[in-house]
Amino acid sequence: MSRFAKLRTPRRGRTRYIRYNAYRMLLTITTSRAPATDLGWLLHKHPAKVQSFELSFGRAHVFYPEATDDRCTAALLLDADPVGLARANRGTGNELLAQYVNDRPYVASSFLSVAIAQVYGSALAGSCKTRPELAEEPLPLVARITALPCRRGGEPFLRKLFEPLGYDVRATRHPLDEHFPEWGESPYFTVELRATVRLADLLSHLYVLVPVLDDEKHYWVSADEVAKLLKHGEGWLNSHPEKEQIAARYLRRQQKLVRSALAGLASDDATDPDEAAAEHDLAEERLESKVSLHERRLAAVLAELQASGAKRVLDLGCGEGKLLRLLAADARFAEVVGLDASVRSLEIARQRLDRARLPDSARERVKLLHGALAYRDARLNDFDAAAVVEVIEHLDPPRLEAFAAALFGSARPRAVVLTTPNREYNVKFEGLPAGKFRHADHRFEWSRAEFAAWCEGVCARHGYTARLQPLGDTDPQLGGPSQLAVFVRTAG
């Protein structure tokens, strides 16, 4: 067992911890996706070799403790030079001693982020020239960090950072020393992160969030760090519930830089609807109006929720609240929660609920939450049913597994009613060019077979059964304009 020692430095009276008789910084990444040795292609590091790299703070070594078709683990071991680091930052007296006697060479920190960028740079960028399709594939991955400091916030903050990204977090806290329990617990954890995710996404999350947990950087933070944060946070940071804390810690609380980063995230936030997005919504409704699809879709979802016997219901991706108003008007639903990533849409939903001719008791049953569908959220647990109406097609395909894990694996409502367009029916819409989607923000539109295959996979992984049916006027060859699935939980 590794041990820790306490060092109190005169500077600001801070308590520092040092680790001794231990391994250096170690990150392992494991996959069980066969053939598991494909991990070597993604990392651009051959499983049969041990490779070493010179870094500004020491050396990094990459090796594979196991490499079979069934399971492969790549290890990144950092061997920091504490003496060299101290000489580069000279001080006097006790301050100089603190530079030599500290935990910096032994715990995951900004050193690890630098190593990821320099040693795994191609994988971090999502680049794999020989196997480009592999770089885009979500893989079952387990990342293990042997000593991760959680200096402020502890394990709860650790979970707040990684669980919204779809990770199963397993954290084991280390004592300062088993022989001296009066010293108390250390701020260090061995952490395992498990998810089915692209390797590039996993590395991006680690690159940003490990220094955030450490709450310290070994180098001077300048405006360049804002660009790095925006680059490696692209696609996930702008909707993360802790983005303000992440930006503040990553940029060492330099307020000018933090404001710049948050402004950059706001300008890139494609999930928050603006006037153009509202126009796209209207265009889709006009396209479907001839078959009265919008109203029929909401009526079908409401009927399924009523038939389920649910009392507490989620409307995920509730938008401007059209289904919420129907649910609020039905006294069978004791609690209705709408969640959306767009603050503007939630404001409109609240205004429309306030203007609706509903008794006060009906409006009081509705609660609106700001959040993202692809992140685990404890606020969504213990509901009887959830509605996901024409939402998943707005998610990037690599995020679908995170969405399924958050809803079916974590929140686990008893029933889920989900709808999505049927691509095969698009040929019947006048004015819709061949190959075009119904909505400018749709990332995909599925055929009936593709939707059925996705539903089957969700059921197999998370313990549900699904019943599928067409929505709207059904064409014998093409099916309905939309398609509906009712998932019922069978396990857990």
N, C-alpha and C positions, 0 to 999 in steps of 0.2 A: 504494500500500500504506500502510495506516495504521501509525504507529509508536508505540512506548511509551518512556517514560523512567523512570528509577529515582529515587526520593526516599527517603532514610533520615531518619526523624523521631526526635528524641531520646526521645520517649515510648516506653518499653519497648524501644527499639532496633529497632522494627519497620521492615521495608522495605515501602514503598508504591510502586505503579506508577501512572504517569499516561499518558494517551493524548492525543496532540495531532495536529493536521492531519487530523482524522478526522470522520466523520459522528457525530451524536448517537445515543442509544439508538434502535434500529430493530428492530421485529418485523414480519415479513411472514407472512401466511397465504395459501396458495394451494390452490385446488381445481380438479380437472379433471372433476368430475361435471357433466354437461350438464343444463340450461343453467348454466354455471359462475357466471353473474352472480347466481344465487340467493343467493350468499354475501352480497350486499348486503342481502337481506331478513333474513338471520340476524343480521348485525351492526348492522342498523338504520342503515346509512350508505349513501347512494346512490352508486353507482360513478361517476356523472358529476360529482360535487362534491368539492371539497377543503374539509374542515371542521376548524376549530380549536377547542380547548377550554382554558380557563384552569384550571390546577391549582395546588395549594399550593406546588409547587416549580418551576413554570415553565409551559410550554404543551405541549399534545399536538396533533398534526395527523394526520388520517386521509385517505388518498388511495389511488387505485387505479392502479398503474403499468401494469396490463393488465386488460382487462375484455371478454372475448369469450365466446361460448357454449361454447367448448371449454376455456377456461382463464381464471381470474380470480384476481388477487392483491390483497389489501388490505394496506396498509402503515400501521403505527402508529409515528409518529416523535415522540420525546420531545425537547423542547428545554428542558433543565433550566437554572436560573439559579444558577451556582456562587457568584456574588457574594452574591445574596440569601440563599442557604443558609448561607454563612459568616457573614453579618451576624446571622442568626438564632441563631447558636451561637458567640458571641464567645469568643476566647481571647487569649493573650498570646504574644509572641515567636515561636519556631519552631512552637509549637502552632497559633498563628493562621495562620502561613504554610501549614501542612499542611491547614488547612481550605479555603484557596483553591487550593492546588496538590495535587490528588488526582484519582482516576479516577471519582468519583461521578457526574458529569454524563454520562459517556460509555459506561458499561457497564450491561448488564442487571442489575437489582437490585430492591429493594423499591419503587423508584420505578415500575418497570414494572408491578408487581403493583397498585399504587394506580391507575395509568392504566387497566389492564384492568378493574378494578372500576368506575371512574367513566365511562370512555368506552365500554366494551363491557359495561356492567352487565347489560343485558337478555339478551345472548347468553350471558354467564357464568351467568345464572340459568336458561338453557334456555328462555327465553320468546320466542315469536314469534307474536303475535296473528293476523297475516295468513296465516301458513303454519305452524301448529302441528305438522303432520306432518313438516315439514322439520327442525324443531328436534330431533325424536326420531330422525332418520335418520342412521346412520353414514355419513360422507362420506370420500372419499379426500382427506386434508389433508396439506399440508407446511408446517410452521412453521419459519421461519428467523430466528435471532437473530444479529445481526452481531458482537456482542462479549459473550460470556457468561463471567463469571469463575468458575473452579473453584478456589477458593483452597485448599481442603484436600481432597486425594484425587484431584484432576486428572481426566483423562478416565475412568479406571476408575470413579470415584464417579459421574460424570455418567451413565455407562451403567447403573450399578446403580440409579439413580433412574428412568430413563425406559424401559429395555428391559423390565423386568417389567410395565410398563403396555402393552406391545405395540408400542412404537415402534421403527422402524429408525432408529438414531442415526448421523449422519455428522458428525464433528467435525474441524475443521481448526485446529491450534494456531498462534498467532501468535508470531513472535519479538519480543523487546523492540525490536530494531532490526537490520535486515538488514546495516547497515554496521558494526555492532559485535557480532559473534557472541560475543565474550567475555562479553557481558552475560547470555547464556543465554536460555532460553525464558521467555515471559511466562505468567501463569496464565489468559490469555484465549483463547477459542475462538470461531470461527464455527461455529454448530451448526444442523443441519437435523434435524428430527424428522418422520418419515413414518409415517402410520398411517391406517387406515380407522376413524374414530371420530366420535362426536358432537362438534360444535363446542364445546358447553358443557363436555364432558369435557376436551378439549384446553385450553381456557382455565382450567379448574380446576387441571389439572396444572401449567400454567405459573404460575398465581397462587401456588401453594404452593411449587413446587420451585425457581423462579428465586432467591428469597431464600435458600433452603436452600443452593444452590450458591455464592452470593455470601458466605454465612456472616456477613452483617451486615445491619442494618436502619437506615434513616435516621431512625427515630422511636422513641420510648419504647415498650417492649413491656410491656403490662399484661394483666390477666385477660381483657380483650376479645379479645386475640389467640387465646386458647384456643378461644373460640366460633367465630372465623373459621376456624381450622384444622379444627375438627370439621365446620363447615358445608361448606367447600370440599373436604374430604377424604372426604366421605360417599360410600360405595359403593366406595372403592378403597383408602383409606389403612389401614383396619383390617387388611387382609390383605397389605399391602406388606411385603416382606422387610426393608426399611430403615426401618420406621415409627419405631423408637426414635431413630435418627439424624435423621430428618426432623423429629420433634417437638422434639428438643434444639436443632437449628440454627434452626428456625423461631422458637422462643421464646427465642433467645439464651441458652440453657443455664441459664435460671432454673428451678432444680430443682422448686420448688413448682408452677410452671405446667406444666412437663413432666410431672410426676406426675399432675396434674389432667387433662391432655390424654390421656395413655395410659389413665387410668382411664375416661375418656369413650369412647375407642375400644373398650376391652374391653367396656363395657356395651352398645355398639351392634353388637358383632360377631355378626352373624346366621349366620356360617359355622361358628362353633364350637358343636357340638351340646350341648344341655342335656337335662334330663329330658323336656321337652315334645317335643323333636326325636326323642328315642329312642322316645317313644310314637307319633309319626307314622310312624316306620320300621316299628314293629310292626303298626300299623294297615294299612299298605300290604301287608305280608307276609301278614296274615290275609286281606285282600281277595283276594290272588292265590293263596292256598294251595289252593283247590279245583281249580285247574288245574295245581298243582305247578309254577308258573311260575318261582319263584326258583331251585329246584334245576336245572330244565331250562335256564334261562338261563345259569347258571354252567357247566354241562356243555357247552353249545354254544360258549361263549366259549373254554373250555379246549381243546375239540377244534379250533377254528380256530387257536389259538395253536400247538398241537402240529403241525398240518398245515403251518403257515408255515415250520417248521424253525428258528424263532427260538431263540437261546441266551440272549440278554439281553432281559428283558421288563420293561416298566413296567405297573403297575396304577395308573392315574390316578383320583383320587377313591376310594382303596382302602377308605375307611371303617374298619370294625372287622375287616377282614382275611379275609373268607370266601373270596374268590378267591385271596388270597395263600397260604392254607394249602394249597389244591389245587396251586398252582404250586410251592410249596416241596417238596411230596411227590413231585414228578416230576423225576427226575434229568436229564431232557433240558434243563431250564432251569438254566444255569450261574450266572445272576445274576438276581435278582428284586428290583425296587425298587417300593415302594408310596409314593405321595404323597397327602397329604390336607391340607386347610386347617384341620382340627380337631385340636388337640393331644390332646384327650380321646379321640377315636377312635383315634389312633395309639397311645396308651397301652393301650387295650383290645386293639388288634391285636397289640401286642407281648406282652401277657399271654396271649392266646389261642395265639399261636405257641409261647410258652414251655411252656404246658400241653399242647399237642398232642403226641401220641406220635410225634415225629419224631426221627430221629437228629440229633446235633449238627451234622453236615455239612450237613443240609438247612436247619436254622434259620440257619446261618451264611451261607447263600446269599442271605438276605433282608435288605434294608436299608430302613429307613423314613425318609422325608423329610417335613418340614413345608413346605408351599408351596401356591400357588393356581394353578388351571388356566389362568386368563386372562392369566398373566404369563409372559414368556419366561424360561427358566431353563436355564443352561448345564449344570447337573447332569443334565438329561434328554436331552442330545445323544448320538448314536452308539449308540442301542439298536436291536435288531432289530425289536421289535414293541411295541405298546402296547395295553392294554385300557382302555376307558372304558365302564363298565357302569352304566347307569341314572344318569348323572351330568349330562349337558348340560341336562336339563329343570329342574335346580336353578339354572341360570344365568339372569340377566336377559337377555332377548333382545338388548339393545344390546351385551352382553359376548360374544356368540357369535363375532363376527368376531375379537375379540382372542384368544379361545380357539383358533379355527382357525389364526390366524397363529402363535400360540405352539407349537401341536402340529405342524401340517402344514407351516408355513412356516419355523419355527426348529428345533425338535427333529428333525423329519423322520425318524421311524422307517420302516423298510422296509414294515411292515404295521401297520394299526390296526384293531382289532376294537371296534366301538362299538354299544351297544344303547340304545334309548329306548322308552317306552310308545307303543302305537298308540291314539290317542284314539278311533278309530272303534269299537274293541272295548269301550269302557267301558259301553255299554248292556247288556252281558251280565253285568255284576257286580251282584249283588243288594245292595241297601243303599247303592249309590253314587248320590246324587241327580243328576239330569240337569244337565249343565253343570259339575259339580264334578270336580276332579282327584283322582287316586288318593292323592296325598300332599299334606299341607298346605303343604309347602315348594316344590312344583312351580310354576315360573313359567310354564310352557306344557306342553302335550302335543300332539304333532303327528299329523296324519293320515298315511297312507302317501304321499300325493302331496306333502305338505309336506316330509316327511323326504327323499323322493327329490329334490326340488328343492334342498334344502339340500346334500345330498351331491353333486349335480351341480355346484353352485357351488364347493364346496370343491375338487373334483377339477380344475375348470377353472382355478382361481386358483393351485393349489399343486402341480400335476403328479402327480396320483393317478388311479387308476381305482377304481370301487366296485362291489361285488356286494351286492345287497340280498336279504334273505329274511325270512320271518315266523318268529317264535318261539312255541312252544306250539301247542296245538290250534287249527287254522286254520278259521275260518268262511268259507264260499264268498263271502259278500257283505262281511263286515267284516274279513277278514284274521286275523292272529294277535294275541294279546293284547299282544305286544311285537314289536319289529322290530330286525333286526340288519343292520349294514353292515360289510363287510370291505374296507378301503381298501388298495390296493397301490401303492407309489410307482413311478412310471414315468419320472421325470426327476430329475436331481441325485443 
